[in-house]
Structure formats: structure tokens, C-alpha cells
Amino acid sequence: MKLLLFCAFFATDSLPTESQLMSAMESFYQLQLESELAEFETTQKMKWLKYLPTVGVTYTLDGKPRPAISWSSTLLYSNQKDKAQVVAKKQSIYKKHQLTLEKEKLRLKNLLRQHHFLKQDISFLQDIFKYDQQLFEIKKNQAQKIEIPPSQYLKAEQALRKKEYDIFQKQRELLKLEIQILQVAKYFL
């Protein structure tokens, strides 16, 4: 009986609401997305410097030096290509995070469904246990009046203790499931 009281203490619904869990998960993945996208948010000062022509000295056929300026249009092309790659990479990261978030939401909903069913199982077992306790009290009274042999009384007590332990195991399973739900939801207290 002490076992059941201990479990009943921890069996209170300690989970936040589904919307709170989903919100915590969404904010976690949003922070993760922002941290990955921050890599691409560098601001360069004086970007225009890369477009300056190259200044140097060239030599004529006579061997005399003369100033030379050269500029290549590939600078513009490579810059546009780099920008397009950054945009594509950002979109890829964003889509990966969206897929991961949706997958984790489905996983969380499945765990919440399991939690609901397990709570129903425990409630049902506790209801049946009340009847078993009443039956055990009848056996106990019969044993005290010496209407049944002690072995029959011990078997009834053993059956009651086994049912009590079954409820304890279900409540422990519920607690493990709640921990798993909090971990999947990234719900940090």
C-alpha cells in the first residue's frame, strides 16, 4: 500500500499543456535556425574594394615601363554566384529545420497520445484495484474467523500485492514517458 501512495504522489499530471510543449519546441528550433543562419549574416565594410581595378606596371616592346590598369568582369559574375550560393544555402538550412520541426512535432504528438492511453490504463487498474482491496478484506475477515485456510488468505494477499506492483510499474512507465516527452519538446524548466 505504501508503494501505491508513493506512486500516487508522483502520478499527478506534471506535464505542461500540449500547446506549451509545442511552443517550447518551436522556440528551440527557431533559436537553432537563427544560430545556423547567423554564419551568413556577416557584414563586410568597404565591399566596394573588391571591384577596384588592379593597378600595376607593364612593359612595352621597347622595354619601357608604363602604368597599367586591369579589371575583369568575372568579379561581378563570381560575386553574383557567391550571393546565389549563400541564398541557396540559407534556404536549404531553413527547409531542413522545417522538416526536422515537423517530424519532431509528430513524434511529440505520438508520445502525448501514448501518455494519454497510459494514464487511462492506470486509472482503470486503480479502479479495479479498489474492488480487489474489498475482496481482500473479505478474505481477511474470513481468515480471522477461520472460515478459510491461511494458505488461501496468503494467496489473496499475494495477488493483491502483485496488482499493486503492476500499478506501480505502470506509473513508473508513465514517469519515464513524461521525461521523454519533455526531452523531445525541449521543455526546460
C-alpha positions as CSV (number, residue, x, y, z in Angstrom):
1,M,0.0,0.0,0.0
2,K,2.9,2.3,0.7
3,L,4.1,1.6,-2.8
4,L,0.8,2.9,-4.3
5,L,0.9,6.1,-2.1
6,F,4.4,6.8,-3.3
7,C,3.4,6.4,-6.9
8,A,0.2,8.4,-6.4
9,F,2.4,11.3,-5.2
10,F,4.4,11.2,-8.4
11,A,1.5,10.3,-10.7
12,T,0.0,13.8,-10.7
13,D,-0.1,15.2,-14.2
14,S,3.2,17.0,-14.2
15,L,3.2,17.7,-17.9
16,P,2.6,21.2,-19.3
17,T,-0.2,21.6,-21.9
18,E,0.3,20.4,-25.4
19,S,0.4,24.0,-26.7
20,Q,3.2,24.9,-24.1
21,L,5.2,21.9,-25.2
22,M,4.8,22.7,-28.9
23,S,5.7,26.3,-28.2
24,A,8.9,25.3,-26.4
25,M,9.8,23.0,-29.2
26,E,9.2,25.7,-31.9
27,S,11.2,28.3,-30.0
28,F,14.1,25.9,-29.5
29,Y,14.2,25.1,-33.2
30,Q,13.8,28.8,-34.1
31,L,16.9,29.6,-32.0
32,Q,18.8,26.7,-33.6
33,L,17.8,28.0,-37.1
34,E,18.9,31.5,-36.2
35,S,22.2,30.3,-34.9
36,E,22.9,28.4,-38.1
37,L,21.9,31.3,-40.3
38,A,24.0,33.8,-38.3
39,E,27.0,32.4,-40.1
40,F,25.8,34.1,-43.3
41,E,24.9,37.4,-41.7
42,T,28.4,38.8,-41.7
43,T,28.6,42.4,-42.7
44,Q,31.7,43.4,-44.6
45,K,32.8,47.0,-44.6
46,M,34.0,48.5,-47.8
47,K,32.7,45.8,-50.1
48,W,33.4,48.1,-53.0
49,L,37.1,47.4,-52.7
50,K,36.8,44.1,-54.4
51,Y,35.6,45.9,-57.6
52,L,38.5,48.2,-57.9
53,P,40.7,47.6,-60.9
54,T,44.2,46.3,-60.5
55,V,46.9,48.9,-60.9
56,G,50.3,47.9,-61.9
57,V,53.2,48.3,-64.3
58,T,53.6,46.7,-67.7
59,Y,56.5,46.9,-70.2
60,T,56.2,47.9,-73.7
61,L,58.0,46.1,-76.5
62,D,60.9,48.6,-76.2
63,G,61.2,47.5,-72.5
64,K,60.0,50.8,-71.2
65,P,57.7,50.7,-68.1
66,R,54.2,52.1,-68.4
67,P,51.3,52.2,-65.9
68,A,48.6,49.6,-66.5
69,I,45.1,49.1,-65.2
70,S,43.2,45.9,-65.5
71,W,39.7,44.9,-64.5
72,S,37.8,41.6,-65.1
73,S,34.1,41.1,-65.4
74,T,34.5,37.8,-63.7
75,L,34.5,39.7,-60.4
76,L,30.9,40.6,-61.0
77,Y,30.0,37.1,-62.1
78,S,31.7,35.4,-59.1
79,N,30.1,37.9,-56.7
80,Q,26.6,37.2,-58.1
81,K,27.4,33.4,-57.9
82,D,28.5,33.7,-54.3
83,K,25.4,35.6,-53.4
84,A,23.2,33.0,-55.1
85,Q,25.0,30.2,-53.2
86,V,24.5,31.9,-49.9
87,V,20.8,32.3,-50.6
88,A,20.5,28.6,-51.6
89,K,22.4,27.5,-48.5
90,K,20.1,29.6,-46.3
91,Q,17.0,28.1,-48.0
92,S,18.4,24.6,-47.5
93,I,19.0,25.2,-43.8
94,Y,15.6,26.7,-43.4
95,K,13.9,23.8,-45.1
96,K,15.9,21.2,-43.1
97,H,14.8,22.9,-39.9
98,Q,11.2,23.0,-41.0
99,L,11.3,19.2,-41.8
100,T,13.0,18.4,-38.5
101,L,10.5,20.5,-36.6
102,E,7.5,18.8,-38.3
103,K,9.0,15.4,-37.7
104,E,9.6,16.2,-34.0
105,K,6.0,17.6,-33.7
106,L,4.6,14.3,-35.0
107,R,6.9,12.4,-32.6
108,L,5.7,14.6,-29.7
109,K,2.1,14.1,-30.6
110,N,2.6,10.3,-30.7
111,L,4.2,10.4,-27.3
112,L,1.4,12.5,-25.9
113,R,-1.1,10.0,-27.3
114,Q,0.8,7.2,-25.6
115,H,0.8,9.2,-22.4
116,H,-3.0,9.7,-22.6
117,F,-3.5,5.9,-23.1
118,L,-1.2,5.0,-20.3
119,K,-3.0,7.3,-17.9
120,Q,-6.2,5.7,-18.9
121,D,-4.7,2.2,-18.2
122,I,-3.5,3.4,-14.8
123,S,-6.9,4.8,-13.9
124,F,-8.6,1.6,-15.0
125,L,-6.1,-0.5,-13.0
126,Q,-6.7,1.7,-9.9
127,D,-10.4,1.3,-10.2
128,I,-10.1,-2.5,-10.4
129,F,-7.6,-2.4,-7.5
130,K,-10.3,-0.8,-5.3
131,Y,-12.5,-3.9,-5.9
132,D,-9.6,-6.2,-5.3
133,Q,-9.0,-4.5,-2.0
134,Q,-12.6,-5.1,-1.0
135,L,-12.3,-8.7,-2.0
136,F,-9.1,-9.0,0.0
137,E,-10.8,-7.5,3.1
138,I,-13.5,-10.2,2.7
139,K,-10.8,-12.9,2.6
140,K,-9.0,-11.3,5.6
141,N,-12.3,-11.4,7.6
142,Q,-12.8,-15.0,6.6
143,A,-9.3,-15.9,7.6
144,Q,-9.8,-14.2,11.0
145,K,-12.9,-16.2,11.6
146,I,-11.1,-19.3,10.4
147,E,-13.5,-19.9,7.6
148,I,-10.7,-20.3,5.1
149,P,-7.2,-21.8,5.5
150,P,-4.2,-19.4,5.9
151,S,-2.8,-20.5,2.5
152,Q,-5.9,-19.2,0.7
153,Y,-5.5,-15.9,2.6
154,L,-1.8,-15.6,1.7
155,K,-2.6,-16.3,-2.0
156,A,-5.2,-13.5,-1.9
157,E,-2.7,-11.1,-0.3
158,Q,0.0,-12.1,-2.8
159,A,-2.4,-11.5,-5.7
160,L,-3.3,-8.0,-4.2
161,R,0.4,-7.2,-3.9
162,K,1.1,-8.2,-7.5
163,K,-1.7,-6.0,-8.7
164,E,-0.4,-3.2,-6.6
165,Y,3.1,-3.7,-8.1
166,D,1.6,-3.7,-11.6
167,I,0.1,-0.2,-11.0
168,F,3.5,0.9,-9.6
169,Q,5.2,-0.3,-12.8
170,K,2.7,1.5,-15.0
171,Q,3.2,4.7,-13.0
172,R,6.9,4.4,-13.4
173,E,6.4,3.8,-17.1
174,L,4.3,7.0,-17.1
175,L,7.0,9.0,-15.4
176,K,9.6,7.8,-17.9
177,L,7.3,8.7,-20.8
178,E,6.8,12.2,-19.3
179,I,10.6,12.7,-19.1
180,Q,10.9,11.6,-22.7
181,I,8.1,14.0,-23.7
182,L,9.8,16.9,-22.0
183,Q,13.1,16.0,-23.7
184,V,11.5,15.7,-27.2
185,A,9.7,19.0,-26.6
186,K,12.9,20.7,-25.5
187,Y,10.9,21.9,-22.5
188,F,13.5,23.1,-20.0
189,L,12.1,24.2,-16.6
